[in-house]
Amino acid sequence: MNATDLQKLAGHLREHGLQVVALEPELRLHAMNPLHGLLSEEIVAVERRYVTSFGFEIGEEGLEEECARRVAHLLAASGVPQGGAP
């Protein structure tokens, strides 16, 4: 897994309305629901899998869109992009 895969996941998370900070040297993302700042999750790349800070495996490399849906569900994201209504 590389930084490109991580950026793909970050892009899909943003499409779900989440704020995302990518920490590429560590292959780690911090995703947060902008409407509920306490709802956040750290996502790390472990071998070819994405894992949350609580050890919940959300998927594998190549399934970034599906992984983003799972994280959005965990963080109660509405899918509305930042800064605007649908």
PyMOL Python script that loads the backbone (N, CA, C, O; Angstrom):
from pymol import cmd

cmd.read_pdbstr("""\
ATOM      1  N   MET A   1       0.854  -1.171   0.000  1.00  0.00           N
ATOM      2  CA  MET A   1       0.000   0.000   0.000  1.00  0.00           C
ATOM      3  C   MET A   1       0.898   1.232   0.000  1.00  0.00           C
ATOM      4  O   MET A   1       1.972   1.239   0.603  1.00  0.00           O
ATOM      5  N   ASN A   2       0.431   2.284  -0.697  1.00  0.00           N
ATOM      6  CA  ASN A   2       1.232   3.491  -0.773  1.00  0.00           C
ATOM      7  C   ASN A   2       0.372   4.730  -0.552  1.00  0.00           C
ATOM      8  O   ASN A   2      -0.829   4.628  -0.300  1.00  0.00           O
ATOM      9  N   ALA A   3       0.999   5.901  -0.648  1.00  0.00           N
ATOM     10  CA  ALA A   3       0.302   7.161  -0.395  1.00  0.00           C
ATOM     11  C   ALA A   3      -0.818   7.401  -1.403  1.00  0.00           C
ATOM     12  O   ALA A   3      -1.803   8.058  -1.067  1.00  0.00           O
ATOM     13  N   THR A   4      -0.698   6.894  -2.618  1.00  0.00           N
ATOM     14  CA  THR A   4      -1.747   7.067  -3.626  1.00  0.00           C
ATOM     15  C   THR A   4      -3.033   6.374  -3.186  1.00  0.00           C
ATOM     16  O   THR A   4      -4.123   6.928  -3.332  1.00  0.00           O
ATOM     17  N   ASP A   5      -2.905   5.170  -2.651  1.00  0.00           N
ATOM     18  CA  ASP A   5      -4.080   4.441  -2.151  1.00  0.00           C
ATOM     19  C   ASP A   5      -4.728   5.209  -1.008  1.00  0.00           C
ATOM     20  O   ASP A   5      -5.953   5.303  -0.925  1.00  0.00           O
ATOM     21  N   LEU A   6      -3.904   5.752  -0.139  1.00  0.00           N
ATOM     22  CA  LEU A   6      -4.401   6.524   0.995  1.00  0.00           C
ATOM     23  C   LEU A   6      -5.134   7.775   0.516  1.00  0.00           C
ATOM     24  O   LEU A   6      -6.165   8.145   1.077  1.00  0.00           O
ATOM     25  N   GLN A   7      -4.608   8.422  -0.514  1.00  0.00           N
ATOM     26  CA  GLN A   7      -5.262   9.612  -1.062  1.00  0.00           C
ATOM     27  C   GLN A   7      -6.599   9.258  -1.724  1.00  0.00           C
ATOM     28  O   GLN A   7      -7.544  10.044  -1.669  1.00  0.00           O
ATOM     29  N   LYS A   8      -6.680   8.091  -2.343  1.00  0.00           N
ATOM     30  CA  LYS A   8      -7.955   7.637  -2.906  1.00  0.00           C
ATOM     31  C   LYS A   8      -9.001   7.504  -1.803  1.00  0.00           C
ATOM     32  O   LYS A   8     -10.132   7.968  -1.944  1.00  0.00           O
ATOM     33  N   LEU A   9      -8.607   6.868  -0.709  1.00  0.00           N
ATOM     34  CA  LEU A   9      -9.523   6.708   0.417  1.00  0.00           C
ATOM     35  C   LEU A   9      -9.914   8.075   0.970  1.00  0.00           C
ATOM     36  O   LEU A   9     -11.087   8.312   1.260  1.00  0.00           O
ATOM     37  N   ALA A  10      -8.950   8.970   1.118  1.00  0.00           N
ATOM     38  CA  ALA A  10      -9.229  10.319   1.628  1.00  0.00           C
ATOM     39  C   ALA A  10     -10.232  11.036   0.722  1.00  0.00           C
ATOM     40  O   ALA A  10     -11.138  11.706   1.219  1.00  0.00           O
ATOM     41  N   GLY A  11     -10.086  10.908  -0.579  1.00  0.00           N
ATOM     42  CA  GLY A  11     -11.016  11.535  -1.509  1.00  0.00           C
ATOM     43  C   GLY A  11     -12.434  11.014  -1.349  1.00  0.00           C
ATOM     44  O   GLY A  11     -13.390  11.789  -1.355  1.00  0.00           O
ATOM     45  N   HIS A  12     -12.569   9.713  -1.206  1.00  0.00           N
ATOM     46  CA  HIS A  12     -13.898   9.119  -1.012  1.00  0.00           C
ATOM     47  C   HIS A  12     -14.499   9.549   0.328  1.00  0.00           C
ATOM     48  O   HIS A  12     -15.705   9.778   0.422  1.00  0.00           O
ATOM     49  N   LEU A  13     -13.670   9.659   1.355  1.00  0.00           N
ATOM     50  CA  LEU A  13     -14.166  10.128   2.648  1.00  0.00           C
ATOM     51  C   LEU A  13     -14.680  11.557   2.532  1.00  0.00           C
ATOM     52  O   LEU A  13     -15.719  11.886   3.105  1.00  0.00           O
ATOM     53  N   ARG A  14     -13.972  12.404   1.803  1.00  0.00           N
ATOM     54  CA  ARG A  14     -14.410  13.791   1.602  1.00  0.00           C
ATOM     55  C   ARG A  14     -15.734  13.846   0.840  1.00  0.00           C
ATOM     56  O   ARG A  14     -16.566  14.714   1.106  1.00  0.00           O
ATOM     57  N   GLU A  15     -15.931  12.932  -0.098  1.00  0.00           N
ATOM     58  CA  GLU A  15     -17.203  12.874  -0.836  1.00  0.00           C
ATOM     59  C   GLU A  15     -18.372  12.587   0.104  1.00  0.00           C
ATOM     60  O   GLU A  15     -19.513  12.939  -0.196  1.00  0.00           O
ATOM     61  N   HIS A  16     -18.094  11.956   1.225  1.00  0.00           N
ATOM     62  CA  HIS A  16     -19.121  11.674   2.232  1.00  0.00           C
ATOM     63  C   HIS A  16     -19.280  12.823   3.218  1.00  0.00           C
ATOM     64  O   HIS A  16     -20.033  12.716   4.186  1.00  0.00           O
ATOM     65  N   GLY A  17     -18.570  13.922   2.974  1.00  0.00           N
ATOM     66  CA  GLY A  17     -18.716  15.099   3.821  1.00  0.00           C
ATOM     67  C   GLY A  17     -17.802  15.128   5.031  1.00  0.00           C
ATOM     68  O   GLY A  17     -17.966  15.977   5.907  1.00  0.00           O
ATOM     69  N   LEU A  18     -16.850  14.224   5.094  1.00  0.00           N
ATOM     70  CA  LEU A  18     -15.932  14.194   6.229  1.00  0.00           C
ATOM     71  C   LEU A  18     -14.732  15.101   5.987  1.00  0.00           C
ATOM     72  O   LEU A  18     -14.302  15.284   4.848  1.00  0.00           O
ATOM     73  N   GLN A  19     -14.198  15.663   7.055  1.00  0.00           N
ATOM     74  CA  GLN A  19     -12.928  16.380   6.980  1.00  0.00           C
ATOM     75  C   GLN A  19     -11.832  15.345   7.155  1.00  0.00           C
ATOM     76  O   GLN A  19     -11.923  14.470   8.016  1.00  0.00           O
ATOM     77  N   VAL A  20     -10.791  15.449   6.332  1.00  0.00           N
ATOM     78  CA  VAL A  20      -9.742  14.433   6.354  1.00  0.00           C
ATOM     79  C   VAL A  20      -8.370  15.089   6.330  1.00  0.00           C
ATOM     80  O   VAL A  20      -8.115  16.007   5.550  1.00  0.00           O
ATOM     81  N   VAL A  21      -7.498  14.603   7.193  1.00  0.00           N
ATOM     82  CA  VAL A  21      -6.093  14.993   7.188  1.00  0.00           C
ATOM     83  C   VAL A  21      -5.294  13.726   6.915  1.00  0.00           C
ATOM     84  O   VAL A  21      -5.444  12.723   7.613  1.00  0.00           O
ATOM     85  N   ALA A  22      -4.446  13.780   5.896  1.00  0.00           N
ATOM     86  CA  ALA A  22      -3.615  12.627   5.553  1.00  0.00           C
ATOM     87  C   ALA A  22      -2.212  12.824   6.103  1.00  0.00           C
ATOM     88  O   ALA A  22      -1.594  13.870   5.907  1.00  0.00           O
ATOM     89  N   LEU A  23      -1.726  11.818   6.783  1.00  0.00           N
ATOM     90  CA  LEU A  23      -0.356  11.799   7.290  1.00  0.00           C
ATOM     91  C   LEU A  23       0.356  10.692   6.522  1.00  0.00           C
ATOM     92  O   LEU A  23       0.422   9.546   6.966  1.00  0.00           O
ATOM     93  N   GLU A  24       0.888  11.063   5.360  1.00  0.00           N
ATOM     94  CA  GLU A  24       1.394  10.069   4.413  1.00  0.00           C
ATOM     95  C   GLU A  24       2.607   9.274   4.859  1.00  0.00           C
ATOM     96  O   GLU A  24       2.664   8.075   4.586  1.00  0.00           O
ATOM     97  N   PRO A  25       3.586   9.878   5.534  1.00  0.00           N
ATOM     98  CA  PRO A  25       4.719   9.015   5.902  1.00  0.00           C
ATOM     99  C   PRO A  25       4.294   7.838   6.775  1.00  0.00           C
ATOM    100  O   PRO A  25       4.884   6.759   6.705  1.00  0.00           O
ATOM    101  N   GLU A  26       3.253   8.054   7.606  1.00  0.00           N
ATOM    102  CA  GLU A  26       2.774   6.987   8.483  1.00  0.00           C
ATOM    103  C   GLU A  26       1.665   6.165   7.838  1.00  0.00           C
ATOM    104  O   GLU A  26       1.189   5.197   8.430  1.00  0.00           O
ATOM    105  N   LEU A  27       1.242   6.546   6.613  1.00  0.00           N
ATOM    106  CA  LEU A  27       0.089   5.919   5.964  1.00  0.00           C
ATOM    107  C   LEU A  27      -1.090   5.901   6.921  1.00  0.00           C
ATOM    108  O   LEU A  27      -1.633   4.848   7.255  1.00  0.00           O
ATOM    109  N   ARG A  28      -1.475   7.111   7.357  1.00  0.00           N
ATOM    110  CA  ARG A  28      -2.547   7.271   8.347  1.00  0.00           C
ATOM    111  C   ARG A  28      -3.436   8.440   7.942  1.00  0.00           C
ATOM    112  O   ARG A  28      -2.964   9.441   7.404  1.00  0.00           O
ATOM    113  N   LEU A  29      -4.739   8.291   8.212  1.00  0.00           N
ATOM    114  CA  LEU A  29      -5.714   9.356   7.970  1.00  0.00           C
ATOM    115  C   LEU A  29      -6.423   9.682   9.277  1.00  0.00           C
ATOM    116  O   LEU A  29      -6.627   8.815  10.127  1.00  0.00           O
ATOM    117  N   HIS A  30      -6.789  10.939   9.416  1.00  0.00           N
ATOM    118  CA  HIS A  30      -7.668  11.352  10.514  1.00  0.00           C
ATOM    119  C   HIS A  30      -8.929  11.882   9.847  1.00  0.00           C
ATOM    120  O   HIS A  30      -8.885  12.890   9.142  1.00  0.00           O
ATOM    121  N   ALA A  31     -10.049  11.209  10.068  1.00  0.00           N
ATOM    122  CA  ALA A  31     -11.328  11.610   9.482  1.00  0.00           C
ATOM    123  C   ALA A  31     -12.249  12.092  10.596  1.00  0.00           C
ATOM    124  O   ALA A  31     -12.312  11.494  11.670  1.00  0.00           O
ATOM    125  N   MET A  32     -12.969  13.197  10.320  1.00  0.00           N
ATOM    126  CA  MET A  32     -13.830  13.780  11.336  1.00  0.00           C
ATOM    127  C   MET A  32     -15.133  14.261  10.711  1.00  0.00           C
ATOM    128  O   MET A  32     -15.144  14.798   9.604  1.00  0.00           O
ATOM    129  N   ASN A  33     -16.223  14.062  11.432  1.00  0.00           N
ATOM    130  CA  ASN A  33     -17.510  14.594  11.025  1.00  0.00           C
ATOM    131  C   ASN A  33     -17.500  16.082  11.373  1.00  0.00           C
ATOM    132  O   ASN A  33     -17.409  16.420  12.553  1.00  0.00           O
ATOM    133  N   PRO A  34     -17.589  16.989  10.388  1.00  0.00           N
ATOM    134  CA  PRO A  34     -17.485  18.421  10.670  1.00  0.00           C
ATOM    135  C   PRO A  34     -18.653  18.965  11.495  1.00  0.00           C
ATOM    136  O   PRO A  34     -18.538  20.036  12.090  1.00  0.00           O
ATOM    137  N   LEU A  35     -19.755  18.252  11.537  1.00  0.00           N
ATOM    138  CA  LEU A  35     -20.908  18.692  12.315  1.00  0.00           C
ATOM    139  C   LEU A  35     -20.843  18.215  13.763  1.00  0.00           C
ATOM    140  O   LEU A  35     -21.542  18.744  14.627  1.00  0.00           O
ATOM    141  N   HIS A  36     -20.011  17.227  14.021  1.00  0.00           N
ATOM    142  CA  HIS A  36     -19.874  16.638  15.353  1.00  0.00           C
ATOM    143  C   HIS A  36     -18.393  16.347  15.577  1.00  0.00           C
ATOM    144  O   HIS A  36     -17.936  15.226  15.356  1.00  0.00           O
ATOM    145  N   GLY A  37     -17.651  17.350  16.014  1.00  0.00           N
ATOM    146  CA  GLY A  37     -16.207  17.253  16.129  1.00  0.00           C
ATOM    147  C   GLY A  37     -15.688  16.106  16.967  1.00  0.00           C
ATOM    148  O   GLY A  37     -14.545  15.683  16.789  1.00  0.00           O
ATOM    149  N   LEU A  38     -16.503  15.589  17.881  1.00  0.00           N
ATOM    150  CA  LEU A  38     -16.059  14.464  18.693  1.00  0.00           C
ATOM    151  C   LEU A  38     -16.133  13.137  17.932  1.00  0.00           C
ATOM    152  O   LEU A  38     -15.560  12.134  18.359  1.00  0.00           O
ATOM    153  N   LEU A  39     -16.836  13.143  16.813  1.00  0.00           N
ATOM    154  CA  LEU A  39     -16.924  11.935  15.997  1.00  0.00           C
ATOM    155  C   LEU A  39     -15.762  11.947  15.007  1.00  0.00           C
ATOM    156  O   LEU A  39     -15.817  12.600  13.965  1.00  0.00           O
ATOM    157  N   SER A  40     -14.725  11.217  15.354  1.00  0.00           N
ATOM    158  CA  SER A  40     -13.551  11.153  14.484  1.00  0.00           C
ATOM    159  C   SER A  40     -12.950   9.764  14.564  1.00  0.00           C
ATOM    160  O   SER A  40     -13.246   8.983  15.469  1.00  0.00           O
ATOM    161  N   GLU A  41     -12.110   9.480  13.606  1.00  0.00           N
ATOM    162  CA  GLU A  41     -11.489   8.162  13.554  1.00  0.00           C
ATOM    163  C   GLU A  41     -10.123   8.272  12.897  1.00  0.00           C
ATOM    164  O   GLU A  41      -9.941   9.008  11.927  1.00  0.00           O
ATOM    165  N   GLU A  42      -9.182   7.539  13.431  1.00  0.00           N
ATOM    166  CA  GLU A  42      -7.866   7.382  12.820  1.00  0.00           C
ATOM    167  C   GLU A  42      -7.911   6.101  11.996  1.00  0.00           C
ATOM    168  O   GLU A  42      -8.408   5.072  12.455  1.00  0.00           O
ATOM    169  N   ILE A  43      -7.391   6.173  10.785  1.00  0.00           N
ATOM    170  CA  ILE A  43      -7.370   5.017   9.904  1.00  0.00           C
ATOM    171  C   ILE A  43      -5.926   4.797   9.489  1.00  0.00           C
ATOM    172  O   ILE A  43      -5.271   5.711   8.990  1.00  0.00           O
ATOM    173  N   VAL A  44      -5.438   3.599   9.694  1.00  0.00           N
ATOM    174  CA  VAL A  44      -4.064   3.279   9.339  1.00  0.00           C
ATOM    175  C   VAL A  44      -4.042   2.168   8.300  1.00  0.00           C
ATOM    176  O   VAL A  44      -4.970   1.365   8.195  1.00  0.00           O
ATOM    177  N   ALA A  45      -2.965   2.146   7.544  1.00  0.00           N
ATOM    178  CA  ALA A  45      -2.748   1.090   6.578  1.00  0.00           C
ATOM    179  C   ALA A  45      -1.853   0.037   7.224  1.00  0.00           C
ATOM    180  O   ALA A  45      -0.730   0.322   7.639  1.00  0.00           O
ATOM    181  N   VAL A  46      -2.375  -1.185   7.298  1.00  0.00           N
ATOM    182  CA  VAL A  46      -1.619  -2.305   7.852  1.00  0.00           C
ATOM    183  C   VAL A  46      -1.534  -3.347   6.751  1.00  0.00           C
ATOM    184  O   VAL A  46      -2.525  -3.988   6.402  1.00  0.00           O
ATOM    185  N   GLU A  47      -0.347  -3.503   6.218  1.00  0.00           N
ATOM    186  CA  GLU A  47      -0.120  -4.355   5.059  1.00  0.00           C
ATOM    187  C   GLU A  47      -1.046  -3.885   3.932  1.00  0.00           C
ATOM    188  O   GLU A  47      -0.856  -2.779   3.425  1.00  0.00           O
ATOM    189  N   ARG A  48      -2.020  -4.664   3.529  1.00  0.00           N
ATOM    190  CA  ARG A  48      -2.917  -4.272   2.427  1.00  0.00           C
ATOM    191  C   ARG A  48      -4.330  -3.986   2.922  1.00  0.00           C
ATOM    192  O   ARG A  48      -5.291  -4.055   2.156  1.00  0.00           O
ATOM    193  N   ARG A  49      -4.450  -3.661   4.220  1.00  0.00           N
ATOM    194  CA  ARG A  49      -5.766  -3.439   4.817  1.00  0.00           C
ATOM    195  C   ARG A  49      -5.817  -2.105   5.536  1.00  0.00           C
ATOM    196  O   ARG A  49      -4.808  -1.595   6.022  1.00  0.00           O
ATOM    197  N   TYR A  50      -7.044  -1.544   5.590  1.00  0.00           N
ATOM    198  CA  TYR A  50      -7.297  -0.319   6.346  1.00  0.00           C
ATOM    199  C   TYR A  50      -7.928  -0.716   7.678  1.00  0.00           C
ATOM    200  O   TYR A  50      -8.868  -1.510   7.725  1.00  0.00           O
ATOM    201  N   VAL A  51      -7.393  -0.147   8.761  1.00  0.00           N
ATOM    202  CA  VAL A  51      -7.835  -0.506  10.102  1.00  0.00           C
ATOM    203  C   VAL A  51      -8.053   0.776  10.905  1.00  0.00           C
ATOM    204  O   VAL A  51      -7.262   1.714  10.806  1.00  0.00           O
ATOM    205  N   THR A  52      -9.126   0.818  11.699  1.00  0.00           N
ATOM    206  CA  THR A  52      -9.395   1.980  12.540  1.00  0.00           C
ATOM    207  C   THR A  52      -8.536   1.917  13.797  1.00  0.00           C
ATOM    208  O   THR A  52      -7.895   0.907  14.087  1.00  0.00           O
ATOM    209  N   SER A  53      -8.543   3.023  14.532  1.00  0.00           N
ATOM    210  CA  SER A  53      -7.739   3.082  15.757  1.00  0.00           C
ATOM    211  C   SER A  53      -8.221   2.086  16.812  1.00  0.00           C
ATOM    212  O   SER A  53      -7.478   1.752  17.735  1.00  0.00           O
ATOM    213  N   PHE A  54      -9.456   1.614  16.677  1.00  0.00           N
ATOM    214  CA  PHE A  54      -9.979   0.615  17.609  1.00  0.00           C
ATOM    215  C   PHE A  54      -9.746  -0.811  17.123  1.00  0.00           C
ATOM    216  O   PHE A  54     -10.233  -1.766  17.728  1.00  0.00           O
ATOM    217  N   GLY A  55      -9.001  -0.951  16.033  1.00  0.00           N
ATOM    218  CA  GLY A  55      -8.692  -2.273  15.524  1.00  0.00           C
ATOM    219  C   GLY A  55      -9.762  -2.867  14.628  1.00  0.00           C
ATOM    220  O   GLY A  55      -9.701  -4.052  14.300  1.00  0.00           O
ATOM    221  N   PHE A  56     -10.747  -2.064  14.224  1.00  0.00           N
ATOM    222  CA  PHE A  56     -11.820  -2.529  13.352  1.00  0.00           C
ATOM    223  C   PHE A  56     -11.335  -2.470  11.910  1.00  0.00           C
ATOM    224  O   PHE A  56     -11.008  -1.394  11.410  1.00  0.00           O
ATOM    225  N   GLU A  57     -11.285  -3.605  11.246  1.00  0.00           N
ATOM    226  CA  GLU A  57     -10.847  -3.646   9.856  1.00  0.00           C
ATOM    227  C   GLU A  57     -11.981  -3.172   8.952  1.00  0.00           C
ATOM    228  O   GLU A  57     -13.075  -3.735   8.970  1.00  0.00           O
ATOM    229  N   ILE A  58     -11.715  -2.136   8.163  1.00  0.00           N
ATOM    230  CA  ILE A  58     -12.774  -1.584   7.313  1.00  0.00           C
ATOM    231  C   ILE A  58     -12.659  -2.015   5.861  1.00  0.00           C
ATOM    232  O   ILE A  58     -13.564  -1.741   5.074  1.00  0.00           O
ATOM    233  N   GLY A  59     -11.579  -2.676   5.484  1.00  0.00           N
ATOM    234  CA  GLY A  59     -11.460  -3.151   4.119  1.00  0.00           C
ATOM    235  C   GLY A  59     -10.022  -3.231   3.664  1.00  0.00           C
ATOM    236  O   GLY A  59      -9.089  -3.036   4.442  1.00  0.00           O
ATOM    237  N   GLU A  60      -9.865  -3.523   2.392  1.00  0.00           N
ATOM    238  CA  GLU A  60      -8.525  -3.722   1.863  1.00  0.00           C
ATOM    239  C   GLU A  60      -8.242  -2.803   0.686  1.00  0.00           C
ATOM    240  O   GLU A  60      -9.136  -2.172   0.124  1.00  0.00           O
ATOM    241  N   GLU A  61      -6.992  -2.755   0.345  1.00  0.00           N
ATOM    242  CA  GLU A  61      -6.522  -1.956  -0.782  1.00  0.00           C
ATOM    243  C   GLU A  61      -7.326  -2.316  -2.029  1.00  0.00           C
ATOM    244  O   GLU A  61      -7.574  -3.490  -2.306  1.00  0.00           O
ATOM    245  N   GLY A  62      -7.725  -1.290  -2.772  1.00  0.00           N
ATOM    246  CA  GLY A  62      -8.519  -1.498  -3.974  1.00  0.00           C
ATOM    247  C   GLY A  62     -10.013  -1.331  -3.739  1.00  0.00           C
ATOM    248  O   GLY A  62     -10.779  -1.216  -4.695  1.00  0.00           O
ATOM    249  N   LEU A  63     -10.436  -1.315  -2.479  1.00  0.00           N
ATOM    250  CA  LEU A  63     -11.850  -1.159  -2.137  1.00  0.00           C
ATOM    251  C   LEU A  63     -12.059   0.132  -1.347  1.00  0.00           C
ATOM    252  O   LEU A  63     -12.826   0.160  -0.385  1.00  0.00           O
ATOM    253  N   GLU A  64     -11.373   1.200  -1.760  1.00  0.00           N
ATOM    254  CA  GLU A  64     -11.400   2.450  -1.009  1.00  0.00           C
ATOM    255  C   GLU A  64     -12.789   3.063  -0.918  1.00  0.00           C
ATOM    256  O   GLU A  64     -13.143   3.619   0.121  1.00  0.00           O
ATOM    257  N   GLU A  65     -13.581   2.976  -1.977  1.00  0.00           N
ATOM    258  CA  GLU A  65     -14.933   3.553  -1.947  1.00  0.00           C
ATOM    259  C   GLU A  65     -15.804   2.838  -0.909  1.00  0.00           C
ATOM    260  O   GLU A  65     -16.530   3.482  -0.151  1.00  0.00           O
ATOM    261  N   GLU A  66     -15.728   1.531  -0.881  1.00  0.00           N
ATOM    262  CA  GLU A  66     -16.474   0.738   0.100  1.00  0.00           C
ATOM    263  C   GLU A  66     -15.985   1.037   1.524  1.00  0.00           C
ATOM    264  O   GLU A  66     -16.791   1.151   2.448  1.00  0.00           O
ATOM    265  N   CYS A  67     -14.683   1.162   1.693  1.00  0.00           N
ATOM    266  CA  CYS A  67     -14.113   1.497   3.010  1.00  0.00           C
ATOM    267  C   CYS A  67     -14.610   2.856   3.474  1.00  0.00           C
ATOM    268  O   CYS A  67     -14.942   3.030   4.647  1.00  0.00           O
ATOM    269  N   ALA A  68     -14.665   3.822   2.562  1.00  0.00           N
ATOM    270  CA  ALA A  68     -15.134   5.169   2.911  1.00  0.00           C
ATOM    271  C   ALA A  68     -16.584   5.132   3.372  1.00  0.00           C
ATOM    272  O   ALA A  68     -16.946   5.836   4.315  1.00  0.00           O
ATOM    273  N   ARG A  69     -17.423   4.322   2.725  1.00  0.00           N
ATOM    274  CA  ARG A  69     -18.819   4.197   3.153  1.00  0.00           C
ATOM    275  C   ARG A  69     -18.904   3.664   4.578  1.00  0.00           C
ATOM    276  O   ARG A  69     -19.732   4.118   5.368  1.00  0.00           O
ATOM    277  N   ARG A  70     -18.053   2.708   4.901  1.00  0.00           N
ATOM    278  CA  ARG A  70     -18.062   2.140   6.252  1.00  0.00           C
ATOM    279  C   ARG A  70     -17.652   3.184   7.292  1.00  0.00           C
ATOM    280  O   ARG A  70     -18.275   3.295   8.348  1.00  0.00           O
ATOM    281  N   VAL A  71     -16.608   3.942   6.989  1.00  0.00           N
ATOM    282  CA  VAL A  71     -16.149   4.973   7.928  1.00  0.00           C
ATOM    283  C   VAL A  71     -17.215   6.055   8.069  1.00  0.00           C
ATOM    284  O   VAL A  71     -17.486   6.517   9.177  1.00  0.00           O
ATOM    285  N   ALA A  72     -17.821   6.461   6.955  1.00  0.00           N
ATOM    286  CA  ALA A  72     -18.880   7.475   7.004  1.00  0.00           C
ATOM    287  C   ALA A  72     -20.029   6.998   7.884  1.00  0.00           C
ATOM    288  O   ALA A  72     -20.601   7.777   8.646  1.00  0.00           O
ATOM    289  N   HIS A  73     -20.357   5.734   7.778  1.00  0.00           N
ATOM    290  CA  HIS A  73     -21.409   5.170   8.627  1.00  0.00           C
ATOM    291  C   HIS A  73     -21.003   5.234  10.104  1.00  0.00           C
ATOM    292  O   HIS A  73     -21.803   5.619  10.957  1.00  0.00           O
ATOM    293  N   LEU A  74     -19.769   4.858  10.395  1.00  0.00           N
ATOM    294  CA  LEU A  74     -19.273   4.907  11.766  1.00  0.00           C
ATOM    295  C   LEU A  74     -19.325   6.315  12.343  1.00  0.00           C
ATOM    296  O   LEU A  74     -19.600   6.504  13.528  1.00  0.00           O
ATOM    297  N   LEU A  75     -19.056   7.302  11.487  1.00  0.00           N
ATOM    298  CA  LEU A  75     -19.001   8.701  11.950  1.00  0.00           C
ATOM    299  C   LEU A  75     -20.305   9.451  11.697  1.00  0.00           C
ATOM    300  O   LEU A  75     -20.352  10.674  11.821  1.00  0.00           O
ATOM    301  N   ALA A  76     -21.346   8.736  11.349  1.00  0.00           N
ATOM    302  CA  ALA A  76     -22.674   9.330  11.138  1.00  0.00           C
ATOM    303  C   ALA A  76     -22.630  10.481  10.151  1.00  0.00           C
ATOM    304  O   ALA A  76     -23.294  11.500  10.344  1.00  0.00           O
ATOM    305  N   ALA A  77     -21.848  10.318   9.096  1.00  0.00           N
ATOM    306  CA  ALA A  77     -21.757  11.362   8.055  1.00  0.00           C
ATOM    307  C   ALA A  77     -22.985  11.304   7.158  1.00  0.00           C
ATOM    308  O   ALA A  77     -23.510  10.230   6.864  1.00  0.00           O
ATOM    309  N   SER A  78     -23.424  12.462   6.736  1.00  0.00           N
ATOM    310  CA  SER A  78     -24.640  12.562   5.942  1.00  0.00           C
ATOM    311  C   SER A  78     -24.385  12.460   4.442  1.00  0.00           C
ATOM    312  O   SER A  78     -25.315  12.235   3.668  1.00  0.00           O
ATOM    313  N   GLY A  79     -23.150  12.623   4.035  1.00  0.00           N
ATOM    314  CA  GLY A  79     -22.851  12.628   2.609  1.00  0.00           C
ATOM    315  C   GLY A  79     -22.970  13.997   2.002  1.00  0.00           C
ATOM    316  O   GLY A  79     -22.764  14.147   0.798  1.00  0.00           O
ATOM    317  N   VAL A  80     -23.300  15.018   2.795  1.00  0.00           N
ATOM    318  CA  VAL A  80     -23.379  16.379   2.292  1.00  0.00           C
ATOM    319  C   VAL A  80     -21.992  16.979   2.331  1.00  0.00           C
ATOM    320  O   VAL A  80     -21.388  17.028   3.403  1.00  0.00           O
ATOM    321  N   PRO A  81     -21.457  17.440   1.207  1.00  0.00           N
ATOM    322  CA  PRO A  81     -20.125  18.013   1.188  1.00  0.00           C
ATOM    323  C   PRO A  81     -20.025  19.222   2.121  1.00  0.00           C
ATOM    324  O   PRO A  81     -21.015  19.901   2.390  1.00  0.00           O
ATOM    325  N   GLN A  82     -18.819  19.471   2.600  1.00  0.00           N
ATOM    326  CA  GLN A  82     -18.573  20.601   3.470  1.00  0.00           C
ATOM    327  C   GLN A  82     -18.980  21.899   2.787  1.00  0.00           C
ATOM    328  O   GLN A  82     -18.817  22.066   1.579  1.00  0.00           O
ATOM    329  N   GLY A  83     -19.509  22.804   3.584  1.00  0.00           N
ATOM    330  CA  GLY A  83     -19.775  24.147   3.095  1.00  0.00           C
ATOM    331  C   GLY A  83     -21.035  24.314   2.286  1.00  0.00           C
ATOM    332  O   GLY A  83     -21.217  25.364   1.670  1.00  0.00           O
ATOM    333  N   GLY A  84     -21.915  23.334   2.256  1.00  0.00           N
ATOM    334  CA  GLY A  84     -23.122  23.552   1.481  1.00  0.00           C
ATOM    335  C   GLY A  84     -24.146  22.460   1.630  1.00  0.00           C
ATOM    336  O   GLY A  84     -23.850  21.358   2.091  1.00  0.00           O
ATOM    337  N   ALA A  85     -25.329  22.779   1.240  1.00  0.00           N
ATOM    338  CA  ALA A  85     -26.435  21.822   1.240  1.00  0.00           C
ATOM    339  C   ALA A  85     -26.519  21.185  -0.121  1.00  0.00           C
ATOM    340  O   ALA A  85     -25.952  21.707  -1.081  1.00  0.00           O
ATOM    341  N   PRO A  86     -27.215  20.065  -0.231  1.00  0.00           N
ATOM    342  CA  PRO A  86     -27.349  19.390  -1.520  1.00  0.00           C
ATOM    343  C   PRO A  86     -28.110  20.212  -2.531  1.00  0.00           C
ATOM    344  O   PRO A  86     -28.303  19.772  -3.665  1.00  0.00           O
TER     345      PRO A  86
END
""", "prot")
cmd.dss("prot")
cmd.show_as("cartoon", "prot")
cmd.util.cbc("prot")
cmd.orient("prot")
